Amino acid sequence: MCLQAYVHQDVPFEKLVEEIRPGRGTNLAPFFQVKFLLQNLPASGSQVLDDINVSVMKPEAISSKLDVILQITPAESGLHGLITYNTDLFDASTMIRLAEHFKVLVLSILNNPDAHISTLEMFTLAEREQQEQAQKQRAQSARNKFKGAKPKAISAKID
């Protein structure tokens, strides 16, 4: 699919949107509302590429044009992440949970690089324990409901 996109890379984006006509509001990006960026340039310092000096500049004000942008940048101490999000849709606690889930997922991938994606962990230990407890409570509630059911007489006539 990527190779097919390269074949048509000269098509202007506006023309693509016009032809595809995705259903959307005027305040939304035409094809996606979430972006993941893995930067190749370290967050600090600069690099020289063929006599061109490239350095990272931090924006003065950060605002998200999309619902969520997760940007990962390599640093000497590991990977650094920046989440920019639409505060009309999400609060800080939701983004903190998202960051924790991403961290657990990355660690799960690093610890099990050959694992099938469906077996990778994403939830924290506390969340998994909370889910197990809730599942046990639902099962117990269902058992109690079944135990409390009184048998009813059923009559059937067979012709």
JOLIN-V830726 format. One record per pair of residues at least 6 apart in sequence whose ideal C-beta (glycine too) atoms are under 7 Angstrom apart, sorted by the first residue. I is the first residue (numbers start at 1). GAP is how many residues later the second one is. D is the distance in Angstrom with one decimal. If there is no record, write none. Layout:
BEGIN
i = (I	I)
gap = (GAP	GAP)
d = (D	D)
END
This chain:
BEGIN
i = (17	22	22	24	29	29	33	33	34	34	34	35	35	36	37	37	37	38	39	39	39	41	41	41	42	42	42	43	43	43	43	44	44	46	46	46	47	62	64	64	64	67	67	67	68	68	69	70	70	70	71	71	72	72	73	81	83	83	83	85	100	101	101	104	104	104	104	105	105	105	108	108	109	112)
gap = (13	8	9	6	36	37	33	34	32	33	34	31	34	34	32	34	35	34	32	33	34	6	13	15	31	32	33	13	30	32	37	12	31	7	8	9	7	22	20	21	22	18	19	22	15	17	15	11	13	32	10	11	7	9	7	18	12	15	16	10	24	21	22	17	18	19	20	15	16	17	12	13	11	8)
d = (4.8	5.4	6.2	5.9	7.0	5.6	5.2	4.0	6.4	5.8	4.8	5.5	4.7	5.1	6.9	4.3	6.9	5.0	6.6	6.8	4.3	6.4	6.6	6.2	6.8	5.3	6.0	6.0	4.2	5.0	5.3	7.0	6.6	5.9	6.1	3.5	5.1	5.5	4.3	5.5	5.3	6.8	5.1	5.7	6.8	4.9	4.4	6.6	5.4	7.0	6.8	4.5	5.3	5.3	5.1	6.6	5.1	6.7	6.2	5.5	5.7	5.0	6.7	5.5	5.7	6.6	5.9	6.1	7.0	4.8	4.4	4.2	6.2	6.8)
END
